[in-house]
Amino acid sequence: MSLNQEKDLPDMAIRAQLWAREETALSEVQTRWGRLLYGLAYRITGSPEDAEECVNDAILDLWQTPPADPDMPILAYISTLVRRRAVDRIRFNRAACRGGGQPTCALDELDECLASPASESDVDASAIRDALQAFLDGLDGCNRKIFLLRYYSAFSNADIAFRCGLGERAVEMRLCRMRKRLRRVLNEYGIYI
């Protein structure tokens, strides 16, 4: 058995348990990835209670709709569910009728690059995916890491600077340049704001 097959075995077992509706799969997901998922949700929401709720909701989503793609790693799938739940929680907390809230800088920074909700329905999801992949493929390793740490994992600029051995100002400048480049790439793919 190859190393990749050994690494995939736990995912395959969890996937089989999910499809067989065995509740042990949920506790296995919580045991293996609970802290990582909580950390992701906490970095996005900034609230321990919201982070815990997002993780619990995402695990429930996993139970209700397991990944259909057999090649999709369970961790990637559940991480996506947690991120979506966390972003939804931020939007909920920001609503005017709830008194607003502390804006999440990482998401606000990308507002200048991404299409408005009214025009999202006009944009093909595959075009967005292709544009993002082209953008990420065009970045060198360090910039790609910085971009993903900021906008996928929601790390602060200070944390990214520490992890990458850069100054915080250098990280800010790189992110600014990458957002401008992302906007150009999106426009090249016919995705306009």
C-alpha positions as CSV (number, residue, x, y, z in Angstrom):
1,M,0.0,0.0,0.0
2,S,1.4,3.4,-0.9
3,L,1.8,6.3,1.5
4,N,-1.0,8.2,-0.3
5,Q,-3.3,5.2,0.0
6,E,-2.5,5.0,3.8
7,K,-3.2,8.7,4.2
8,D,-6.6,8.4,2.4
9,L,-7.8,5.4,4.4
10,P,-9.1,7.5,7.4
11,D,-10.9,9.8,4.9
12,M,-12.4,6.8,3.1
13,A,-13.5,5.2,6.5
14,I,-15.1,8.5,7.6
15,R,-16.8,8.9,4.2
16,A,-18.2,5.4,4.4
17,Q,-19.4,6.0,7.9
18,L,-21.1,9.2,6.8
19,W,-22.9,7.6,3.9
20,A,-23.9,4.7,6.2
21,R,-25.3,7.3,8.6
22,E,-23.0,6.1,11.5
23,E,-22.8,8.8,14.1
24,T,-19.2,7.7,15.0
25,A,-18.1,9.6,11.9
26,L,-19.1,12.9,13.5
27,S,-17.1,12.2,16.7
28,E,-14.1,11.1,14.5
29,V,-14.3,14.4,12.6
30,Q,-14.5,16.4,15.8
31,T,-11.6,14.4,17.3
32,R,-9.3,14.7,14.3
33,W,-10.0,18.2,13.1
34,G,-12.1,20.0,15.8
35,R,-9.3,22.3,17.0
36,L,-8.2,23.2,13.5
37,L,-11.8,24.0,12.5
38,Y,-12.4,26.0,15.6
39,G,-9.2,28.0,15.0
40,L,-10.3,28.7,11.4
41,A,-13.8,29.9,12.6
42,Y,-12.4,31.9,15.4
43,R,-9.9,33.8,13.1
44,I,-12.8,34.7,10.9
45,T,-15.5,35.5,13.5
46,G,-13.3,36.7,16.4
47,S,-15.8,35.2,18.9
48,P,-15.3,31.9,20.8
49,E,-19.1,31.4,20.9
50,D,-19.6,32.1,17.2
51,A,-16.6,29.9,16.3
52,E,-18.0,27.0,18.3
53,E,-21.4,27.4,16.7
54,C,-19.9,27.6,13.2
55,V,-18.0,24.3,13.8
56,N,-21.1,22.6,15.2
57,D,-23.3,23.8,12.3
58,A,-20.6,22.7,9.8
59,I,-20.4,19.2,11.3
60,L,-24.2,19.0,11.1
61,D,-24.0,20.2,7.4
62,L,-21.4,17.4,6.8
63,W,-23.8,14.9,8.4
64,Q,-26.7,16.1,6.2
65,T,-24.7,16.4,3.0
66,P,-21.5,14.3,2.9
67,P,-19.1,15.0,0.1
68,A,-20.3,13.3,-3.1
69,D,-16.9,13.6,-4.8
70,P,-14.8,10.6,-3.6
71,D,-11.6,12.5,-4.3
72,M,-12.5,15.5,-2.1
73,P,-10.6,15.2,1.2
74,I,-13.0,15.4,4.2
75,L,-10.9,18.1,5.8
76,A,-11.1,20.3,2.7
77,Y,-14.8,19.8,2.6
78,I,-15.5,20.5,6.2
79,S,-13.1,23.5,6.2
80,T,-15.1,25.0,3.4
81,L,-18.3,24.4,5.3
82,V,-16.8,26.1,8.4
83,R,-15.6,29.1,6.4
84,R,-19.0,29.5,4.9
85,R,-20.7,29.3,8.2
86,A,-18.3,31.8,9.7
87,V,-18.8,34.3,6.9
88,D,-22.5,33.9,7.2
89,R,-22.2,34.5,11.0
90,I,-20.3,37.8,10.3
91,R,-23.0,38.9,7.9
92,F,-25.6,38.1,10.5
93,N,-23.7,40.0,13.2
94,R,-23.2,43.0,10.9
95,A,-26.8,43.4,10.1
96,A,-28.0,46.9,11.0
97,C,-30.9,45.6,13.1
98,R,-28.4,43.9,15.3
99,G,-26.2,46.9,15.9
100,G,-23.6,46.2,13.4
101,G,-20.3,44.8,14.7
102,Q,-16.6,44.8,14.2
103,P,-15.9,44.5,10.5
104,T,-13.7,41.7,9.4
105,C,-10.8,43.4,7.6
106,A,-9.8,40.5,5.5
107,L,-13.2,40.2,3.9
108,D,-13.5,44.0,3.5
109,E,-10.2,44.1,1.7
110,L,-11.4,41.8,-1.0
111,D,-14.6,43.8,-1.6
112,E,-12.8,45.9,-4.1
113,C,-11.9,42.8,-6.2
114,L,-15.1,40.8,-6.0
115,A,-18.4,41.3,-7.9
116,S,-21.3,42.8,-6.0
117,P,-24.1,40.3,-5.0
118,A,-26.4,41.7,-7.7
119,S,-24.0,40.7,-10.4
120,E,-22.9,37.4,-9.0
121,S,-25.8,35.5,-10.6
122,D,-24.6,36.7,-14.0
123,V,-21.1,35.3,-13.5
124,D,-20.4,31.6,-14.2
125,A,-18.9,29.9,-11.1
126,S,-16.4,28.0,-13.4
127,A,-15.2,31.4,-14.7
128,I,-14.5,32.6,-11.2
129,R,-12.8,29.3,-10.3
130,D,-10.6,29.5,-13.5
131,A,-9.8,33.2,-12.8
132,L,-8.8,32.5,-9.2
133,Q,-6.7,29.5,-10.2
134,A,-4.9,31.5,-12.9
135,F,-4.3,34.2,-10.3
136,L,-2.9,31.8,-7.7
137,D,-0.8,30.0,-10.3
138,G,0.7,33.3,-11.3
139,L,2.0,34.0,-7.7
140,D,5.3,32.9,-6.4
141,G,5.4,30.6,-3.4
142,C,5.8,33.3,-0.8
143,N,3.0,35.5,-2.2
144,R,0.7,32.6,-2.6
145,K,1.2,31.6,1.0
146,I,0.6,35.2,2.2
147,F,-2.6,35.5,0.1
148,L,-4.0,32.1,1.3
149,L,-3.1,32.8,4.9
150,R,-4.9,36.1,4.8
151,Y,-8.0,35.4,2.7
152,Y,-8.5,31.7,3.2
153,S,-7.3,31.1,6.7
154,A,-8.0,34.7,8.0
155,F,-4.7,35.2,9.7
156,S,-3.8,38.8,10.7
157,N,-1.1,40.7,8.9
158,A,1.1,40.4,12.0
159,D,0.7,36.7,12.2
160,I,1.5,36.3,8.5
161,A,4.6,38.6,8.9
162,F,5.8,36.3,11.7
163,R,5.1,33.1,9.8
164,C,6.8,34.4,6.6
165,G,9.7,36.2,8.2
166,L,8.7,39.6,6.8
167,G,7.7,42.9,8.3
168,E,4.1,43.7,8.8
169,R,4.3,46.6,6.4
170,A,5.8,44.4,3.7
171,V,2.9,42.0,4.1
172,E,0.4,44.9,3.8
173,M,2.1,46.1,0.6
174,R,2.2,42.6,-1.0
175,L,-1.5,42.1,-0.2
176,C,-2.4,45.4,-1.7
177,R,-0.5,44.6,-4.9
178,M,-2.1,41.1,-5.0
179,R,-5.6,42.5,-4.7
180,K,-4.9,44.9,-7.6
181,R,-3.5,42.0,-9.6
182,L,-6.5,39.8,-8.7
183,R,-8.9,42.5,-10.0
184,R,-7.0,42.6,-13.3
185,V,-7.1,38.8,-13.7
186,L,-10.9,38.8,-12.9
187,N,-11.4,41.5,-15.6
188,E,-9.4,39.5,-18.1
189,Y,-11.8,36.6,-17.5
190,G,-14.8,38.9,-18.0
191,I,-15.6,39.3,-14.4
192,Y,-16.3,42.9,-13.6
193,I,-17.4,44.8,-10.5
